[in-house]
Amino acid sequence: MSEFRKGWRALTAALIGTACGASPLPFNVLPLVMGPIHQQYGWDFAAIAGGVTIFGIMASLLAPLFGALTDRYGVRRVAILSLVAFIIVFASFWFVPGTEGGWFLFWAALGLIGIGSTPVTWSRAVAMWFSANRGLALGIMLIGTSIAAIVVPKVAVAAIAAGGWRLAFPVVSLFPLLIALPITLAWFREPRPEERPASVADASGRLIGLTIGEAMRSYRFWVLLVSILLIALAYGGAHIHMAQIVALHGFTPDDAASVLGVVALGILAGRVLVGLLFDRIWAPAVAFPAMLLPAIAAYLLMGHSAALGTVMAGGFLLGFAAGAESDVIAFLAARYFGMASYGAIYGALYMPFGIGSAISPILYGIVRDRTGNYDAMLMAAMIMFAAGGALLLLLGRYPVLEARYGDAG
């Protein structure tokens, strides 16, 4: 509990920053403006959705760079500057020109600056404040995306009703401007050397861990990278296409909304429960069965005649895995590679997660277009979930790491 007494302000700021950053906000606004944009300009839905794919891939490719900046200059500077840049660019979508090229350009600009306001940045400070309770603290931080999923769509719908789809962007930008930025300025910082837990730094306060080069020469880095990519490819499209999966079972849009709500509950449960267990049990032994749950979910979602309760169970298990996967990246990056170059290492591991999540909806869509259902992709997802979880068992014991000079503390 002493860790929470010392680090609760930074954790609160990270939670709010995660909720108001580029990780959840674009993905909670885009689904609501797609219809109005299509009606106004006649663009294909694939083209409209392509904006967030461009954003996701560009942001993921830049994740290692932004992570390295947090290692060099400290997480507070990067978080504040990135949050300000995100507010400006996201609000400026009010000025998007009525061309597909202009639409893509704005999303590309968001991708250039957005990754610095995601958990790539916030998690470094949390992992430095917390050691014994790191899994739980990271799970609490990641609840921010669930909070955004509950609150932001309602605000965006009201903004669209009041002033059209363009108004949704500057209105939603008020969340980071009026809530996240002031709290970040007031509370968000890394611990000073004398405040760092023993497993994070040595007696003189120097950070413990590998450099990014040493991490990339380790087999563990590549095991984690492949595992993350497989799970992201399996999950991302299932979430995006969930409403269509529900419809293929013969249920209404209201039922689909209910299932999506259950998915959100699963994400919330996965983040907190798995994070709590990570602090007490060897993490891969927790992550492997957690990744078997969505394999079961994919089986439950196959076909076209399952009962609504079965589909909801599949949605919950799928969401649970998504929550667990976010914890896996942050926790295992810190536990196996340490904090000396955590930002760069986490960013490099976030890259396959972001790219896989961006590509996955396209794969699900191709299978649906060619076969009329998602069964073949869901079967492939079963294999990828199981393989991705099993790979984590190859990571072995937590290593004993040494301190490094020249950290940003």
RADA-V770172 format. One record per helix or strand of 2 or more residues. SS is the DSSP state (H for helix, E for strand). FROM is the first residue (numbers start at 1). LEN is the number of residues. If there is no record, write none. Layout:
SS_FROM_LEN + SS_FROM_LEN
//
This chain:
H_2_18 + H_25_17 + H_45_29 + H_75_21 + H_100_18 + H_119_11 + H_134_30 + H_167_21 + H_193_3 + E_207_3 + H_212_5 + H_219_22 + H_242_7 + H_253_26 + H_283_19 + H_308_30 + H_342_30 + H_375_21
//
